[in-house]
Amino acid sequence: MRLVHLADLHLGFRQYHRLTPEGINQREADVALVFRRAMERVIALRPDVVLIVGDVFHSVRPMNAAIIEAFTRLQKLRLALPDTEVVIVAGNHDRPRATETGSILELFTRIDEHVHVIAGGYKPLALESHDMSVLAVPDLPAGAPWPDFEPDPTRRYNVVAMHGEVEGMLPPNLAYPDRPSRPVPVEAIGPDRWTYVALGHYHVHKKMAPNMYYCGSLEYLPPNMWSEMHEERATGVPGKGFIEYDLDAGTHRFHSITGARRLADLAPIVARGLTAADLDAAIRERVEACEGGIDDRVVRLVLRDVPRHVVRELNHRALREYKRRALHFQLDARKPDTLRQRLDEGDARRATLRQMVETYLTRRDIGADVDRAALVSLGLEYLDAADAASEQAAGPVAGPVADGQP
């Protein structure tokens, strides 16, 4: 018994302002193309069950083209695989905020009786022909109770299909929008009691237990696509795709899908002390060193510690040319952090105002004709004079001040 596990398709997603020759948003076309590639691969695998675990669409009210794309591909799958059951669980992008609105996902039940949609509350779904029970858990409203996560003892196969956050989903240093107030602990699900646990919501393929996985999205999408790419490289995940799982053997296989659009995260530039001309040369070097070039790609280049006046003086004609060549060229210019200064290593005390002023004046960009040492000294003299004037104006302190008194 084999199943295929997909999630986070985000059909209808739009980004940037480039159009195809047919007038379709290029990123929307990219997402649809990758979905078609995935569905062709699924048909070739001929699984017994297909699970689509949330975020079929990018919005609750998708455009007609996205609806037609999803309906056409699912219908083609059902015609090619008449014995395959399809289970679709709603994600947070699919769930209407008002219950009376209804879900567009219900449309897919019109294909035939072998397409099952769970868009409201969680419920167990019996797939009689496969002796299987699927506990389908869509994205739930804030405050809604989680299910008991109890398998059906009368079934040979028990599967969870859940869209949501499980504790440990995120790397410790990564923030993620649309997070639930209380992620589900792994032990609450108890993966050892289930044949397989299929998860959706996180866009990176990730193992949570030997039989419990996030399959990831099929394309690089916000909110953290650059972080996703770096996490995949760090953990050895070969990009985007879906999971094939053998329920009898307990074996997992990740099928990578060739993306429609390559990303390029160029090596960041530390701009501290660089002139605009220096920075122009460094940007040009990064662009020319990009393996495969930047044409038609989504490109990011981070500039660290770059003051705004330097950004204004950059060669914007060259930047416009990079933007013309790439599908999208993001110059992420990050100004120096003057509010959070660091003390000597090992000193965890909070910096004093005097230390902060000294550090700021030591690091601030100034003209080449300014004597920095004299500037720092003069700044500290002004600070000392201000402190002295403040103490003189306050006068002598007679005793402790009562709470709430001036």
LINMORA-V809402 format. One record per residue. SS is DSSP state (alpha for helix, beta for strand, coil for the rest). OMEGA is omega as a letter, one per 30 degrees, with the letter a starting at -180 (NA if undefined). D_LAST is the distance of its C-alpha to the last C-alpha in whole Angstrom. Layout:
BEGIN
ss: [SS:SS]
omega: [OMEGA:OMEGA]
d_last: [D_LAST:D_LAST]
END
This chain:
BEGIN
ss: [coil:beta:beta:beta:beta:beta:coil:coil:coil:coil:beta:coil:coil:coil:coil:coil:coil:coil:beta:coil:coil:coil:coil:coil:beta:alpha:alpha:alpha:alpha:alpha:alpha:alpha:alpha:alpha:alpha:alpha:alpha:alpha:alpha:alpha:alpha:alpha:alpha:alpha:alpha:coil:coil:coil:beta:beta:beta:beta:beta:coil:coil:coil:beta:coil:coil:coil:coil:coil:coil:alpha:alpha:alpha:alpha:alpha:alpha:alpha:alpha:alpha:alpha:alpha:alpha:alpha:alpha:alpha:alpha:alpha:coil:coil:coil:coil:beta:beta:beta:beta:beta:coil:coil:coil:coil:coil:coil:coil:coil:coil:alpha:alpha:alpha:coil:coil:alpha:alpha:alpha:alpha:alpha:alpha:alpha:coil:coil:coil:coil:beta:beta:beta:beta:coil:coil:coil:coil:beta:beta:beta:beta:beta:alpha:alpha:alpha:coil:beta:beta:beta:beta:beta:beta:coil:coil:coil:coil:coil:coil:coil:coil:coil:coil:coil:coil:coil:coil:coil:coil:coil:coil:coil:beta:beta:beta:beta:beta:beta:beta:coil:coil:beta:coil:coil:coil:coil:coil:coil:coil:coil:coil:coil:coil:coil:coil:coil:coil:coil:coil:beta:coil:alpha:alpha:alpha:alpha:coil:alpha:alpha:alpha:coil:coil:beta:beta:beta:beta:beta:coil:coil:coil:coil:coil:beta:beta:beta:beta:coil:coil:beta:beta:beta:coil:coil:coil:coil:coil:coil:coil:coil:coil:coil:alpha:alpha:alpha:alpha:alpha:alpha:alpha:alpha:alpha:alpha:alpha:coil:coil:coil:coil:coil:beta:beta:beta:beta:beta:beta:coil:coil:coil:coil:beta:beta:beta:beta:beta:beta:coil:coil:coil:coil:coil:coil:beta:beta:beta:beta:beta:beta:beta:beta:coil:coil:coil:coil:coil:alpha:alpha:alpha:alpha:alpha:alpha:alpha:alpha:alpha:alpha:alpha:alpha:alpha:alpha:coil:coil:coil:coil:coil:coil:coil:coil:beta:beta:beta:beta:beta:beta:beta:coil:coil:coil:alpha:alpha:alpha:alpha:alpha:coil:coil:coil:alpha:alpha:alpha:alpha:alpha:alpha:alpha:alpha:alpha:alpha:coil:coil:beta:beta:beta:beta:beta:beta:beta:coil:coil:coil:coil:coil:coil:coil:coil:coil:coil:coil:coil:coil:coil:coil:coil:coil:coil:alpha:alpha:alpha:alpha:alpha:alpha:alpha:alpha:alpha:alpha:alpha:coil:coil:coil:coil:coil:coil:coil:coil:alpha:alpha:alpha:alpha:alpha:alpha:alpha:alpha:alpha:alpha:alpha:alpha:alpha:alpha:alpha:alpha:alpha:alpha:alpha:alpha:alpha:alpha:alpha:coil:coil:coil:coil:coil:coil:coil:coil:coil:coil:coil:coil]
omega: [a:l:l:a:l:l:l:l:l:l:a:l:l:a:a:a:l:a:l:l:l:l:l:l:a:a:l:l:l:a:l:l:a:l:l:l:a:a:l:l:l:l:l:a:l:l:l:a:l:l:l:a:l:l:l:l:l:a:a:l:a:l:a:a:l:l:a:l:a:a:a:a:l:l:l:l:a:l:a:a:a:a:a:l:l:l:a:l:a:l:a:l:a:a:l:l:l:a:a:a:a:a:l:a:l:l:a:l:l:l:l:a:l:l:a:a:l:a:l:l:l:l:l:a:a:l:a:a:a:a:a:l:l:l:a:a:l:l:a:l:l:l:l:a:l:l:l:a:l:l:l:a:a:a:l:a:l:a:l:l:a:l:a:a:l:l:a:a:a:l:a:a:a:l:a:l:l:a:l:a:a:l:a:l:l:a:l:l:l:a:l:l:a:l:l:l:a:a:l:l:l:a:l:l:a:l:l:l:a:a:a:a:l:l:a:l:l:a:l:a:l:g:a:a:l:l:l:a:a:l:l:l:a:a:l:l:a:l:a:l:a:a:l:a:l:a:l:a:a:a:a:l:l:l:l:a:l:a:l:a:l:l:l:l:a:a:a:l:l:a:a:l:a:l:l:l:l:a:l:a:a:l:l:l:l:a:a:l:a:a:a:l:a:a:l:a:l:a:l:l:a:l:a:l:l:l:a:a:l:l:a:a:l:l:a:l:l:l:l:l:l:a:l:a:a:l:l:l:a:l:a:a:a:a:l:l:a:a:a:a:a:l:l:l:l:l:a:a:l:l:l:l:a:l:a:l:a:l:a:a:l:a:a:l:l:l:a:a:a:l:a:a:l:l:l:a:a:l:l:l:l:l:l:l:l:l:a:l:l:a:a:a:a:a:a:l:a:a:a:a:l:l:l:a:l:NA]
d_last: [76:74:71:69:65:64:60:58:60:58:61:60:57:57:55:55:58:61:64:67:70:70:67:65:62:63:60:61:65:64:63:66:68:66:67:70:71:69:71:75:74:73:76:78:77:78:75:76:72:70:66:63:60:58:57:60:59:55:54:55:57:59:61:65:66:64:65:69:69:67:70:73:72:72:75:77:75:77:80:80:79:81:80:76:73:70:67:64:60:58:55:51:53:55:53:53:49:51:54:56:56:59:59:62:63:65:67:69:70:72:74:76:75:74:71:68:65:62:59:57:56:58:61:64:67:71:73:76:79:77:76:72:69:66:62:61:57:56:52:50:48:44:44:48:50:52:55:57:58:62:65:68:70:73:73:74:71:68:65:62:61:57:55:51:49:50:48:49:50:48:47:44:43:44:42:44:43:44:44:44:41:43:46:49:50:53:54:53:56:58:60:63:64:65:67:65:61:61:58:56:53:52:54:56:59:57:59:56:59:63:64:60:60:58:60:58:59:62:60:57:54:50:48:48:52:51:50:53:55:54:53:57:58:56:58:61:61:64:62:62:64:65:66:70:70:73:72:75:75:71:71:69:69:67:69:67:68:68:65:66:63:62:59:58:55:56:54:51:50:47:47:45:46:49:50:51:54:54:52:55:58:56:55:59:60:58:60:63:63:62:65:67:65:63:65:64:62:58:56:53:52:48:47:44:42:43:41:41:43:46:46:47:49:51:55:54:58:59:56:58:61:59:58:61:63:61:60:57:55:52:50:47:45:41:39:38:35:32:29:30:32:34:33:37:39:38:34:32:29:26:27:24:23:26:29:28:29:32:33:33:34:37:38:37:41:41:44:47:47:43:43:41:40:39:37:35:35:33:31:29:30:27:25:25:25:22:20:21:20:16:16:18:15:12:14:15:12:13:13:11:8:8:9:7:4:0]
END
